[in-house]
């Protein structure tokens, strides 16, 4: 087995963090942490996300092994998304990050206002 140098490992870790921590991935993972959802449910639950961006985000998270896409053979097609076991390991972390953001919104708004006055 090949071992990565520390620099290579840091680059790969940064790549994963960029993916998991991007604007939409965190919100999608957070919504899926409550259970299985259909595409339309996710779209309604995530204000501001376009259909295209949700599609791209879901595909990327699926490719990275964090979510599972299940197509049910019915007409019209029924597609569900849920966290994989690997994705489930992010449940607590993503939840803590989202809760932190909610808990500190007012302080962040105040800091932005003060910064913008300068």
Secondary structure in CASP SS format (residue, H / E / C, confidence):
PFRMAT SS
TARGET T0000
AUTHOR 0000-0000-0000
METHOD secondary structure of the structure
MODEL  1
X C 1.00
X C 1.00
X C 1.00
X C 1.00
X C 1.00
X H 1.00
X H 1.00
X H 1.00
X H 1.00
X H 1.00
X H 1.00
X H 1.00
X H 1.00
X H 1.00
X H 1.00
X H 1.00
X H 1.00
X H 1.00
X H 1.00
X H 1.00
X C 1.00
X C 1.00
X H 1.00
X H 1.00
X H 1.00
X H 1.00
X H 1.00
X H 1.00
X H 1.00
X H 1.00
X H 1.00
X H 1.00
X C 1.00
X C 1.00
X C 1.00
X C 1.00
X E 1.00
X E 1.00
X H 1.00
X H 1.00
X H 1.00
X H 1.00
X H 1.00
X H 1.00
X H 1.00
X C 1.00
X C 1.00
X C 1.00
X C 1.00
X C 1.00
X H 1.00
X H 1.00
X H 1.00
X H 1.00
X H 1.00
X H 1.00
X H 1.00
X H 1.00
X H 1.00
X H 1.00
X H 1.00
X H 1.00
X H 1.00
X C 1.00
X C 1.00
X C 1.00
X E 1.00
X E 1.00
X E 1.00
X E 1.00
X E 1.00
X E 1.00
X C 1.00
X C 1.00
X C 1.00
X C 1.00
X C 1.00
X E 1.00
X E 1.00
X E 1.00
X E 1.00
X E 1.00
X E 1.00
X C 1.00
X H 1.00
X H 1.00
X H 1.00
X H 1.00
X C 1.00
X C 1.00
X H 1.00
X H 1.00
X H 1.00
X H 1.00
X H 1.00
X H 1.00
X H 1.00
X H 1.00
X H 1.00
X H 1.00
X H 1.00
X H 1.00
X H 1.00
X C 1.00
X H 1.00
X H 1.00
X H 1.00
X H 1.00
X H 1.00
X H 1.00
X H 1.00
X H 1.00
X H 1.00
X H 1.00
X H 1.00
X H 1.00
X H 1.00
X C 1.00
END
